[in-house]
Amino acid sequence: MTDPFVVIGGDAAGLSAASKFAREAPDRDVIVFEKGEWVSYAHCGTPYYVKGTVDRLTDLLSLSPERASERGIDLRRNHEVVAVDTDAETVSVAHGDGTFSQPYGDLLVATGAHARTGPIPGAELDGAFTMHGLDSAAAVRAALSERGESAVDTTIEYVDTAFVEKYTDWQPPERVAVVGGGYVGVEMAEAFGAHEVETHLFQRSGQLLPPFGDAVAERVADHLRDQGVRLHLNTAVEELVGDGDGRVASVAHDGGATDVGLALVGIGIGPNTALVEDTPVDIGDTGAIAVDEYGATSVDGVYAAGDCAEASHAVTGEPDWVPLGLTANRAGRAIGQTVAGDPSPVGDIAGTAVVKAFDLECGRVGLVDQAEASAAGFDPVSETVTAGSRSGYYPGGDDTDVTLVADRESGRLLGGAIVGQDRAAIRIDTLATAIEADMTVDELERLDLAYAPPFSPVWDPVLVAAKVLNGQLD
């Protein structure tokens, strides 16, 4: 195997690329090196496993090692690529007690991202977690279960049994802290609420879910309070404090300290780029690996995809870093096809995202923040409206808040956000499609969206928002 397609990383982007390549180029070898045990799992599902909505940890596996092998992929777990030599076109791989060199014909760097814990001291304490990996999810669920209860099947081949079983012996905490009010923080607040523990959420700024804008943040904050979550906004966490035995005991923050039995740190992630920082592969201004429209880096034959790579933003046309699941899977698949001989663009990104906050559904896309839109060279105009999700006489409807942002001069739709309890999140796909098509607000207002009382009023909330904003633009 002198010219195999070598993939570094066995999750969404890596195995999507390997699977597509194996189908399209069956006469050429593909090797995937994964430094851990778990491959191709649904990271976004971990809060729902902790909550109990998802019963089994293995339900979160998208592609098992056995199925990968059946697809013709040479998947090697517990193999860590420790160096890349782009001149020799080889990677150095650590396995067991030794290291070996593997030549490549083409290389995909799909090393993902890591959870940030700095600058918070004490994040290494027992009982302090990041929700970044299935072992962490298993350990948190074990810690929340009754002492000695086998809440997690530690006989699963891939589970870090020693790590998880340590928390099986814990007495369930009465109070927990969530540090960070982004996606993970909000979702984990809901997960902890299902276990009926007192939950304190700390957010350095005064706004939850910052990428979703003010209207979503305000409604989510009110709803979390209604669900019993104790919000500490504009409150910076200074330290996680141990009890002397290496176990988290309290959260030191602006204005005092709060005793807790468990802490979840969700303050963001960073791209894993260290592997290529000493190579000619360019790192972009975002801190992620710079790539072109086909996922190719600055070095011939080397590609990057997933949470470690940039992509072109659909609104600004500039490189951006928005690490999300579809982006990784789509880019990986496209690169696999390209390397197999059929060039396929990885596609633009618009930052389309949804999140569930107890009973609320939230969605966002594009440029929602007006300051960000101004920095990108636009003259942003924004409107927020509240409209019913169904015909007023049909039961089950809810107020849906829609925020739209447009460019004053061109009328082009730049971004939007939606929040509500009745199918609000899925409506963001209408705005995502409009942004990908470079539509104006006037064109959005004239879309022929479906109407029937159980699903939408005559004027869908998205159309109502477009009418209001278009009036301001006119």
SEGUPA-656406 format. One line per field, with one value per residue (C-alpha): residue number from 1; y, z, x. Coordinates in nm, 2 decimals. Last residue first. Layout:
SEGUPA-656406
nr	NUM / ...
yy	Y / ...
zz	Z / ...
xx	X / ...
This chain:
SEGUPA-656406
nr	474 / 473 / 472 / 471 / 470 / 469 / 468 / 467 / 466 / 465 / 464 / 463 / 462 / 461 / 460 / 459 / 458 / 457 / 456 / 455 / 454 / 453 / 452 / 451 / 450 / 449 / 448 / 447 / 446 / 445 / 444 / 443 / 442 / 441 / 440 / 439 / 438 / 437 / 436 / 435 / 434 / 433 / 432 / 431 / 430 / 429 / 428 / 427 / 426 / 425 / 424 / 423 / 422 / 421 / 420 / 419 / 418 / 417 / 416 / 415 / 414 / 413 / 412 / 411 / 410 / 409 / 408 / 407 / 406 / 405 / 404 / 403 / 402 / 401 / 400 / 399 / 398 / 397 / 396 / 395 / 394 / 393 / 392 / 391 / 390 / 389 / 388 / 387 / 386 / 385 / 384 / 383 / 382 / 381 / 380 / 379 / 378 / 377 / 376 / 375 / 374 / 373 / 372 / 371 / 370 / 369 / 368 / 367 / 366 / 365 / 364 / 363 / 362 / 361 / 360 / 359 / 358 / 357 / 356 / 355 / 354 / 353 / 352 / 351 / 350 / 349 / 348 / 347 / 346 / 345 / 344 / 343 / 342 / 341 / 340 / 339 / 338 / 337 / 336 / 335 / 334 / 333 / 332 / 331 / 330 / 329 / 328 / 327 / 326 / 325 / 324 / 323 / 322 / 321 / 320 / 319 / 318 / 317 / 316 / 315 / 314 / 313 / 312 / 311 / 310 / 309 / 308 / 307 / 306 / 305 / 304 / 303 / 302 / 301 / 300 / 299 / 298 / 297 / 296 / 295 / 294 / 293 / 292 / 291 / 290 / 289 / 288 / 287 / 286 / 285 / 284 / 283 / 282 / 281 / 280 / 279 / 278 / 277 / 276 / 275 / 274 / 273 / 272 / 271 / 270 / 269 / 268 / 267 / 266 / 265 / 264 / 263 / 262 / 261 / 260 / 259 / 258 / 257 / 256 / 255 / 254 / 253 / 252 / 251 / 250 / 249 / 248 / 247 / 246 / 245 / 244 / 243 / 242 / 241 / 240 / 239 / 238 / 237 / 236 / 235 / 234 / 233 / 232 / 231 / 230 / 229 / 228 / 227 / 226 / 225 / 224 / 223 / 222 / 221 / 220 / 219 / 218 / 217 / 216 / 215 / 214 / 213 / 212 / 211 / 210 / 209 / 208 / 207 / 206 / 205 / 204 / 203 / 202 / 201 / 200 / 199 / 198 / 197 / 196 / 195 / 194 / 193 / 192 / 191 / 190 / 189 / 188 / 187 / 186 / 185 / 184 / 183 / 182 / 181 / 180 / 179 / 178 / 177 / 176 / 175 / 174 / 173 / 172 / 171 / 170 / 169 / 168 / 167 / 166 / 165 / 164 / 163 / 162 / 161 / 160 / 159 / 158 / 157 / 156 / 155 / 154 / 153 / 152 / 151 / 150 / 149 / 148 / 147 / 146 / 145 / 144 / 143 / 142 / 141 / 140 / 139 / 138 / 137 / 136 / 135 / 134 / 133 / 132 / 131 / 130 / 129 / 128 / 127 / 126 / 125 / 124 / 123 / 122 / 121 / 120 / 119 / 118 / 117 / 116 / 115 / 114 / 113 / 112 / 111 / 110 / 109 / 108 / 107 / 106 / 105 / 104 / 103 / 102 / 101 / 100 / 99 / 98 / 97 / 96 / 95 / 94 / 93 / 92 / 91 / 90 / 89 / 88 / 87 / 86 / 85 / 84 / 83 / 82 / 81 / 80 / 79 / 78 / 77 / 76 / 75 / 74 / 73 / 72 / 71 / 70 / 69 / 68 / 67 / 66 / 65 / 64 / 63 / 62 / 61 / 60 / 59 / 58 / 57 / 56 / 55 / 54 / 53 / 52 / 51 / 50 / 49 / 48 / 47 / 46 / 45 / 44 / 43 / 42 / 41 / 40 / 39 / 38 / 37 / 36 / 35 / 34 / 33 / 32 / 31 / 30 / 29 / 28 / 27 / 26 / 25 / 24 / 23 / 22 / 21 / 20 / 19 / 18 / 17 / 16 / 15 / 14 / 13 / 12 / 11 / 10 / 9 / 8 / 7 / 6 / 5 / 4 / 3 / 2 / 1
yy	5.01 / 4.85 / 4.90 / 4.75 / 4.46 / 4.39 / 4.37 / 4.15 / 3.93 / 3.87 / 3.78 / 3.54 / 3.36 / 3.34 / 3.16 / 3.38 / 3.16 / 3.01 / 2.70 / 2.33 / 2.22 / 2.51 / 2.43 / 2.65 / 2.57 / 2.84 / 3.01 / 3.25 / 3.61 / 3.74 / 3.57 / 3.75 / 4.09 / 3.99 / 3.94 / 3.59 / 3.49 / 3.13 / 2.99 / 3.26 / 3.16 / 2.80 / 2.88 / 3.09 / 2.81 / 2.57 / 2.79 / 2.68 / 2.34 / 2.50 / 2.66 / 2.34 / 2.45 / 2.57 / 2.89 / 3.06 / 3.17 / 3.35 / 3.51 / 3.60 / 3.82 / 3.85 / 4.08 / 4.41 / 4.55 / 4.88 / 4.80 / 4.46 / 4.22 / 4.07 / 3.87 / 3.78 / 3.55 / 3.49 / 3.21 / 3.23 / 2.88 / 2.66 / 2.34 / 2.39 / 2.53 / 2.85 / 3.08 / 2.91 / 2.76 / 2.89 / 3.23 / 3.54 / 3.74 / 3.98 / 4.08 / 4.33 / 4.40 / 4.63 / 4.58 / 4.80 / 4.54 / 4.54 / 4.23 / 4.44 / 4.57 / 4.22 / 4.13 / 4.44 / 4.35 / 4.00 / 3.75 / 3.69 / 3.35 / 3.10 / 3.05 / 2.81 / 2.76 / 2.52 / 2.57 / 2.29 / 2.22 / 2.43 / 2.25 / 2.38 / 2.45 / 2.55 / 2.69 / 2.86 / 2.95 / 2.71 / 2.68 / 2.35 / 2.08 / 2.10 / 1.77 / 1.66 / 1.31 / 1.12 / 0.91 / 1.20 / 1.42 / 1.17 / 1.12 / 1.50 / 1.55 / 1.29 / 1.45 / 1.80 / 1.68 / 1.49 / 1.77 / 2.05 / 1.84 / 1.80 / 2.15 / 2.34 / 2.70 / 2.83 / 3.10 / 3.18 / 3.47 / 3.47 / 3.69 / 3.53 / 3.17 / 3.15 / 2.96 / 2.67 / 2.63 / 2.31 / 2.13 / 2.07 / 1.88 / 1.86 / 1.89 / 1.78 / 1.71 / 1.59 / 1.92 / 2.14 / 2.46 / 2.26 / 2.10 / 2.09 / 2.12 / 2.49 / 2.57 / 2.50 / 2.69 / 2.48 / 2.63 / 2.93 / 3.16 / 3.35 / 3.04 / 2.78 / 2.69 / 2.34 / 2.39 / 2.16 / 2.24 / 2.34 / 2.02 / 1.80 / 2.09 / 2.18 / 2.04 / 2.32 / 2.48 / 2.42 / 2.63 / 2.71 / 2.40 / 2.30 / 2.06 / 2.06 / 1.80 / 1.80 / 2.17 / 2.44 / 2.79 / 3.06 / 3.44 / 3.76 / 3.68 / 3.31 / 3.02 / 2.70 / 2.43 / 2.08 / 1.92 / 1.60 / 1.58 / 1.47 / 1.82 / 1.92 / 2.08 / 2.43 / 2.50 / 2.85 / 3.20 / 3.15 / 3.48 / 3.60 / 3.84 / 3.59 / 3.35 / 3.15 / 2.91 / 2.65 / 2.58 / 2.52 / 2.87 / 3.00 / 2.81 / 2.96 / 3.32 / 3.27 / 3.10 / 3.39 / 3.65 / 3.46 / 3.41 / 3.78 / 3.89 / 3.69 / 3.33 / 3.33 / 3.44 / 3.13 / 3.29 / 3.66 / 3.87 / 3.76 / 3.53 / 3.27 / 3.04 / 2.79 / 2.65 / 2.32 / 2.17 / 1.80 / 1.65 / 1.40 / 1.54 / 1.89 / 1.77 / 1.69 / 2.03 / 2.21 / 1.99 / 2.12 / 2.49 / 2.44 / 2.24 / 2.49 / 2.80 / 2.92 / 2.83 / 2.67 / 2.43 / 2.37 / 2.08 / 2.04 / 1.74 / 1.51 / 1.14 / 0.94 / 0.82 / 0.45 / 0.45 / 0.75 / 0.53 / 0.28 / 0.53 / 0.59 / 0.23 / 0.10 / 0.33 / 0.21 / 0.07 / -0.30 / -0.24 / -0.43 / -0.10 / -0.09 / 0.23 / 0.29 / 0.00 / 0.13 / 0.13 / 0.47 / 0.59 / 0.75 / 1.10 / 0.99 / 0.71 / 0.96 / 1.19 / 0.90 / 0.77 / 1.12 / 1.16 / 0.82 / 0.92 / 1.22 / 1.59 / 1.69 / 1.85 / 1.72 / 1.82 / 1.54 / 1.45 / 1.77 / 1.85 / 2.16 / 2.31 / 2.63 / 2.80 / 2.98 / 2.74 / 2.44 / 2.43 / 2.11 / 1.98 / 1.98 / 1.74 / 1.56 / 1.52 / 1.56 / 1.39 / 1.26 / 1.15 / 0.91 / 0.81 / 0.64 / 0.51 / 0.52 / 0.33 / 0.40 / 0.16 / 0.07 / 0.02 / 0.22 / 0.56 / 0.65 / 0.87 / 1.00 / 0.99 / 1.20 / 1.25 / 1.62 / 1.64 / 1.48 / 1.45 / 1.36 / 1.20 / 0.99 / 0.80 / 0.44 / 0.32 / 0.23 / 0.12 / 0.12 / -0.04 / 0.06 / -0.19 / -0.13 / -0.44 / -0.31 / 0.01 / -0.21 / -0.39 / -0.07 / 0.05 / 0.34 / 0.59 / 0.50 / 0.70 / 0.39 / 0.24 / 0.45 / 0.30 / 0.45 / 0.78 / 1.00 / 0.94 / 1.29 / 1.18 / 1.01 / 1.33 / 1.54 / 1.30 / 1.32 / 1.60 / 1.39 / 1.13 / 0.87 / 0.77 / 0.61 / 0.53 / 0.36 / 0.64 / 0.75 / 0.68 / 0.61 / 0.55 / 0.36 / 0.36 / 0.13 / 0.17 / -0.07 / 0.01 / 0.37 / 0.51 / 0.30 / 0.31 / 0.68 / 0.75 / 0.54 / 0.69 / 1.05 / 0.99 / 0.81 / 1.11 / 1.38 / 1.23 / 1.04 / 0.83 / 1.08 / 1.10 / 0.96 / 0.80 / 0.74 / 0.47 / 0.53 / 0.28 / 0.00
zz	0.17 / 0.40 / 0.70 / 0.51 / 0.41 / 0.78 / 0.86 / 0.56 / 0.62 / 0.98 / 0.88 / 0.62 / 0.87 / 1.11 / 0.84 / 0.69 / 0.63 / 0.98 / 1.01 / 1.07 / 1.21 / 1.03 / 0.68 / 0.49 / 0.29 / 0.19 / -0.15 / -0.10 / -0.17 / 0.16 / 0.10 / -0.23 / -0.07 / 0.20 / -0.07 / -0.16 / -0.18 / -0.26 / 0.04 / 0.25 / 0.14 / 0.21 / 0.56 / 0.62 / 0.53 / 0.74 / 1.04 / 1.04 / 1.18 / 1.51 / 1.57 / 1.55 / 1.84 / 2.15 / 2.02 / 1.91 / 1.57 / 1.45 / 1.13 / 0.89 / 0.61 / 0.38 / 0.09 / 0.07 / -0.13 / 0.05 / 0.39 / 0.43 / 0.62 / 0.96 / 1.06 / 1.41 / 1.45 / 1.78 / 1.77 / 2.00 / 2.04 / 1.87 / 2.01 / 1.94 / 1.60 / 1.63 / 1.60 / 1.29 / 1.38 / 1.49 / 1.60 / 1.54 / 1.73 / 1.54 / 1.56 / 1.31 / 1.20 / 0.96 / 0.88 / 0.66 / 0.54 / 0.53 / 0.73 / 1.04 / 1.01 / 1.00 / 1.31 / 1.49 / 1.38 / 1.54 / 1.35 / 1.06 / 0.90 / 1.07 / 1.40 / 1.56 / 1.91 / 2.03 / 2.38 / 2.60 / 2.79 / 2.59 / 2.26 / 2.02 / 1.64 / 1.42 / 1.07 / 1.08 / 0.71 / 0.57 / 0.21 / 0.03 / 0.03 / -0.34 / -0.53 / -0.76 / -0.89 / -0.88 / -0.56 / -0.37 / -0.47 / -0.36 / -0.02 / 0.00 / -0.06 / 0.20 / 0.46 / 0.39 / 0.43 / 0.75 / 0.91 / 0.81 / 0.91 / 1.26 / 1.35 / 1.40 / 1.27 / 1.16 / 0.89 / 0.57 / 0.38 / 0.14 / 0.38 / 0.36 / 0.26 / 0.49 / 0.33 / 0.55 / 0.81 / 0.94 / 1.27 / 1.35 / 1.03 / 0.72 / 0.61 / 0.29 / 0.20 / -0.15 / -0.25 / 0.05 / 0.11 / 0.22 / 0.01 / 0.13 / -0.22 / -0.19 / -0.05 / 0.30 / 0.59 / 0.91 / 1.22 / 1.42 / 1.28 / 1.08 / 0.89 / 0.96 / 0.65 / 0.60 / 0.55 / 0.85 / 1.22 / 1.29 / 1.13 / 1.43 / 1.66 / 1.47 / 1.70 / 1.67 / 1.99 / 2.19 / 2.41 / 2.77 / 2.87 / 3.21 / 3.40 / 3.77 / 4.03 / 4.41 / 4.44 / 4.70 / 4.56 / 4.62 / 4.65 / 4.45 / 4.13 / 4.13 / 4.33 / 4.25 / 4.52 / 4.62 / 4.33 / 4.43 / 4.47 / 4.83 / 4.98 / 4.90 / 4.56 / 4.44 / 4.08 / 4.01 / 3.90 / 3.74 / 3.59 / 3.67 / 3.42 / 3.44 / 3.73 / 3.64 / 3.89 / 3.68 / 3.82 / 3.49 / 3.50 / 3.53 / 3.22 / 3.04 / 3.13 / 3.02 / 2.69 / 2.61 / 2.67 / 2.48 / 2.18 / 2.15 / 2.21 / 1.95 / 1.86 / 1.86 / 2.22 / 2.36 / 2.70 / 2.76 / 3.04 / 2.99 / 3.21 / 3.23 / 3.53 / 3.54 / 3.88 / 3.88 / 4.19 / 4.11 / 3.98 / 3.75 / 3.45 / 3.55 / 3.50 / 3.14 / 3.09 / 3.23 / 3.01 / 2.70 / 2.81 / 2.90 / 2.59 / 2.34 / 2.52 / 2.87 / 3.03 / 3.36 / 3.47 / 3.84 / 4.03 / 4.35 / 4.53 / 4.40 / 4.36 / 4.61 / 4.42 / 4.37 / 4.01 / 3.96 / 3.98 / 3.75 / 3.46 / 3.47 / 3.53 / 3.26 / 2.98 / 2.75 / 2.41 / 2.46 / 2.63 / 2.96 / 3.14 / 3.08 / 3.25 / 3.51 / 3.72 / 4.05 / 4.32 / 4.44 / 4.28 / 3.94 / 3.88 / 3.90 / 3.65 / 3.40 / 3.44 / 3.38 / 3.07 / 2.92 / 2.99 / 2.83 / 2.53 / 2.44 / 2.50 / 2.77 / 2.99 / 3.34 / 3.70 / 3.94 / 4.01 / 3.97 / 3.64 / 3.58 / 3.91 / 3.76 / 3.50 / 3.23 / 3.06 / 3.02 / 2.64 / 2.49 / 2.20 / 1.83 / 1.54 / 1.41 / 1.05 / 0.86 / 0.53 / 0.34 / -0.02 / -0.15 / 0.20 / 0.36 / 0.72 / 0.96 / 1.28 / 1.65 / 1.95 / 2.29 / 2.19 / 1.88 / 1.78 / 1.42 / 1.22 / 0.90 / 0.55 / 0.24 / 0.26 / 0.21 / 0.40 / 0.71 / 0.96 / 1.33 / 1.62 / 1.45 / 1.73 / 1.68 / 1.95 / 1.67 / 1.33 / 1.06 / 0.73 / 0.55 / 0.30 / 0.38 / 0.59 / 0.80 / 0.88 / 0.97 / 1.23 / 1.37 / 1.43 / 1.23 / 1.38 / 1.74 / 1.98 / 2.04 / 2.19 / 2.50 / 2.57 / 2.68 / 2.50 / 2.67 / 2.99 / 3.06 / 3.03 / 2.70 / 2.59 / 2.68 / 2.47 / 2.15 / 1.99 / 2.00 / 1.78 / 1.73 / 1.44 / 1.64 / 2.00 / 2.12 / 2.09 / 1.87 / 1.54 / 1.23 / 0.92 / 0.62 / 0.27 / 0.00 / -0.37 / -0.59 / -0.44 / -0.55 / -0.53 / -0.25 / -0.04 / -0.10 / 0.02 / 0.34 / 0.41 / 0.37 / 0.60 / 0.84 / 0.87 / 0.87 / 1.14 / 1.36 / 1.30 / 1.29 / 1.07 / 0.72 / 0.49 / 0.12 / 0.03 / -0.21 / -0.13 / 0.00
xx	-3.93 / -3.67 / -3.91 / -4.20 / -3.97 / -3.90 / -4.26 / -4.35 / -4.05 / -4.15 / -4.50 / -4.36 / -4.15 / -4.44 / -4.64 / -4.92 / -5.22 / -5.16 / -4.94 / -4.94 / -5.28 / -5.46 / -5.32 / -5.08 / -4.77 / -4.52 / -4.54 / -4.25 / -4.34 / -4.20 / -3.87 / -3.84 / -3.90 / -3.65 / -3.39 / -3.27 / -2.90 / -3.01 / -2.81 / -2.98 / -3.33 / -3.25 / -3.13 / -3.44 / -3.67 / -3.46 / -3.52 / -3.88 / -3.77 / -3.68 / -4.02 / -4.22 / -4.45 / -4.27 / -4.11 / -3.79 / -3.66 / -3.34 / -3.24 / -2.97 / -2.84 / -3.15 / -3.06 / -3.25 / -2.97 / -2.91 / -3.05 / -2.89 / -3.12 / -3.17 / -3.48 / -3.59 / -3.89 / -4.07 / -4.33 / -4.63 / -4.78 / -5.03 / -5.17 / -5.54 / -5.67 / -5.87 / -5.56 / -5.43 / -5.09 / -4.75 / -4.89 / -4.68 / -4.43 / -4.21 / -3.84 / -3.70 / -3.34 / -3.16 / -2.80 / -2.58 / -2.33 / -1.95 / -1.87 / -1.81 / -2.17 / -2.31 / -2.11 / -2.24 / -2.59 / -2.57 / -2.79 / -2.56 / -2.65 / -2.88 / -3.05 / -3.30 / -3.45 / -3.71 / -3.85 / -4.00 / -3.67 / -3.42 / -3.38 / -3.11 / -3.10 / -2.82 / -2.75 / -2.41 / -2.44 / -2.18 / -2.07 / -2.03 / -1.77 / -1.72 / -1.70 / -1.42 / -1.48 / -1.15 / -1.17 / -1.00 / -1.29 / -1.55 / -1.39 / -1.36 / -1.73 / -1.83 / -1.60 / -1.74 / -2.10 / -2.04 / -1.84 / -2.08 / -2.38 / -2.24 / -2.14 / -1.81 / -1.86 / -1.52 / -1.52 / -1.35 / -1.51 / -1.80 / -1.99 / -2.33 / -2.26 / -1.95 / -1.66 / -1.53 / -1.26 / -1.12 / -1.06 / -1.43 / -1.49 / -1.26 / -0.90 / -0.73 / -0.36 / -0.28 / -0.11 / -0.03 / -0.22 / -0.52 / -0.79 / -1.15 / -1.29 / -1.38 / -1.04 / -0.91 / -0.75 / -0.71 / -0.87 / -0.74 / -1.00 / -0.73 / -0.65 / -0.38 / -0.18 / -0.03 / 0.35 / 0.40 / 0.49 / 0.12 / -0.01 / -0.07 / -0.14 / -0.46 / -0.74 / -1.00 / -1.12 / -1.44 / -1.67 / -1.75 / -1.93 / -1.80 / -2.03 / -1.99 / -2.09 / -2.16 / -2.21 / -2.16 / -2.20 / -1.94 / -1.93 / -2.00 / -1.83 / -1.77 / -1.62 / -1.79 / -1.80 / -1.71 / -1.53 / -1.34 / -0.97 / -0.97 / -0.93 / -1.28 / -1.20 / -1.29 / -1.39 / -1.25 / -1.33 / -1.67 / -1.78 / -2.13 / -2.31 / -2.60 / -2.64 / -2.95 / -3.10 / -3.29 / -3.64 / -3.82 / -3.98 / -3.62 / -3.52 / -3.82 / -3.74 / -3.38 / -3.49 / -3.72 / -3.45 / -3.19 / -3.41 / -3.50 / -3.14 / -2.96 / -2.91 / -2.52 / -2.52 / -2.71 / -2.77 / -2.71 / -2.57 / -2.21 / -2.01 / -2.28 / -2.34 / -2.61 / -2.72 / -2.92 / -3.09 / -3.12 / -3.44 / -3.28 / -3.48 / -3.35 / -2.99 / -3.07 / -3.24 / -2.95 / -2.73 / -2.90 / -2.86 / -2.49 / -2.41 / -2.56 / -2.42 / -2.48 / -2.14 / -2.06 / -2.33 / -2.33 / -2.49 / -2.69 / -2.82 / -2.54 / -2.60 / -2.39 / -2.09 / -2.00 / -2.12 / -1.88 / -1.57 / -1.74 / -1.72 / -1.34 / -1.25 / -1.48 / -1.35 / -1.63 / -1.55 / -1.63 / -1.96 / -1.94 / -1.97 / -2.35 / -2.43 / -2.70 / -2.57 / -2.70 / -2.43 / -2.54 / -2.85 / -2.79 / -2.65 / -2.29 / -2.35 / -2.51 / -2.21 / -1.97 / -2.15 / -2.16 / -1.79 / -1.71 / -1.92 / -1.71 / -1.70 / -1.95 / -1.69 / -1.68 / -1.59 / -1.68 / -1.32 / -1.12 / -0.94 / -1.15 / -1.01 / -0.88 / -1.10 / -0.91 / -0.93 / -1.17 / -1.21 / -1.34 / -1.14 / -1.20 / -1.20 / -0.89 / -1.02 / -0.69 / -0.73 / -0.43 / -0.37 / -0.11 / 0.00 / 0.30 / 0.27 / 0.56 / 0.56 / 0.57 / 0.59 / 0.47 / 0.11 / 0.04 / 0.19 / 0.16 / 0.40 / 0.24 / 0.41 / 0.41 / 0.79 / 0.76 / 0.42 / 0.57 / 0.28 / 0.34 / 0.17 / -0.10 / -0.26 / -0.37 / -0.60 / -0.85 / -0.74 / -1.01 / -0.91 / -1.23 / -1.38 / -1.74 / -1.76 / -1.47 / -1.67 / -1.96 / -1.75 / -1.61 / -1.96 / -2.11 / -2.36 / -2.30 / -2.54 / -2.76 / -2.44 / -2.48 / -2.82 / -3.15 / -3.17 / -3.42 / -3.24 / -3.12 / -2.75 / -2.83 / -3.01 / -2.71 / -2.49 / -2.69 / -2.50 / -2.18 / -2.35 / -2.08 / -1.85 / -1.57 / -1.50 / -1.19 / -0.93 / -0.65 / -0.84 / -0.64 / -0.84 / -0.69 / -0.83 / -0.69 / -0.75 / -0.94 / -1.27 / -1.25 / -1.61 / -1.75 / -1.43 / -1.40 / -1.75 / -1.70 / -1.36 / -1.48 / -1.78 / -1.55 / -1.32 / -1.58 / -1.81 / -1.56 / -1.26 / -0.97 / -0.67 / -0.76 / -0.51 / -0.60 / -0.35 / -0.06 / 0.22 / 0.00
